[in-house]
Amino acid sequence: MDLREIKFGIEIETVKRTREQIARAIQSVTGGGVFYRRTPVAYDPWDVVDARGRTWKVVSDSSLSSVPAHLRAEVVSPVLGYNDIPLLQEVIRAIRRAGGKVDSQCGIHIHIDAALFNGANLANLAKMVYKQEPLILHALGVSSQRLRTFTRPISNELIQNIERERPRTTEQLNRIWYGYHNQQPIHYDRTRYHGVNLHNVWYRGTVEFRWFEATLHAGKVKAYLQFCLALAAKALNAKTAYSRKRSFDPQSAKYDFRVFLLRLGMIGEEFKTARRHLMVNMPGDAAFKRGRRKPNKVERDLVDANSVHIEAGQAPGLVI
């Protein structure tokens, strides 16, 4: 499975502009029409039916309590493909131009099509993320408050149960995730508030990634999408995955995370910008696991001596 073949959706929370203003900003890019739906009343939804007949929703979100209710807007994309990322980026830029903002309460949720996954693939994903979670959380700058509430880490208990039971089907994983066979999952199930939300596999048919602080920087959103798609593709393609948790070493963190991204397939010019955005928070050196070697005294003296010759107008390299 190539990451470019995987369908996705995204939710972006914004403040400071009405839902109608955000909807019209989206329509300015996608074409089509803007419609006020009125129901369900709690979401006060505006729809943008774009030129291709796909519906972009703009709904209220009660968690955005830092602003009055009429200035809370959550953008819910239709099902998109990899080739739609440039369009999504233009939508984000249009929202920013219209005056949309984000604050510490806003987040981004990325949904990956779960129809591609069986229980073993989902177990691979959970173990991969669990192993690399210290690096991932630091790279994404997930706040401590978000980690305590809406974006909890993968639990040790979940991984222990996966390792013991080795699920092959989604029904087997369902029992592990909920602790019982949940045939009627509800929207606000308590298990949904994890950085990797597998509750949505059975409720909505997607794997949801909830790590992300909101942004209206189109390049960062693209990086987040490529990262999630690469994780999904790796989980789908791997025969197995290891779950031994990596410790966070500030000296090697940037190198370790770069290697992880490359192993996910985020190699080359196509992912250059994504790697830059994803590694910007990481300490250390991307090219050297233990940092660049410091010159010894002899080497320092050689550099100093050559510098003296250069300042004196002589050719460099005379001191050997």
Secondary structure as UniProt FT lines:
FT   HELIX           3..5
FT   STRAND          8..15
FT   HELIX           19..30
FT   STRAND          33..36
FT   HELIX           41..43
FT   STRAND          46..49
FT   TURN            51..52
FT   STRAND          55..59
FT   TURN            62..63
FT   TURN            65..66
FT   HELIX           69..71
FT   STRAND          72..76
FT   HELIX           82..84
FT   HELIX           85..97
FT   TURN            98..99
FT   TURN            104..105
FT   STRAND          107..113
FT   HELIX           114..116
FT   HELIX           119..140
FT   HELIX           144..148
FT   TURN            149..150
FT   HELIX           156..165
FT   HELIX           170..178
FT   TURN            187..188
FT   HELIX           190..192
FT   STRAND          196..197
FT   HELIX           199..203
FT   STRAND          206..213
FT   HELIX           218..237
FT   TURN            250..252
FT   HELIX           253..263
FT   TURN            264..265
FT   HELIX           269..271
FT   HELIX           272..279
FT   TURN            280..281
FT   TURN            289..290
FT   HELIX           297..311
FT   TURN            312..313
FT   TURN            316..317
//
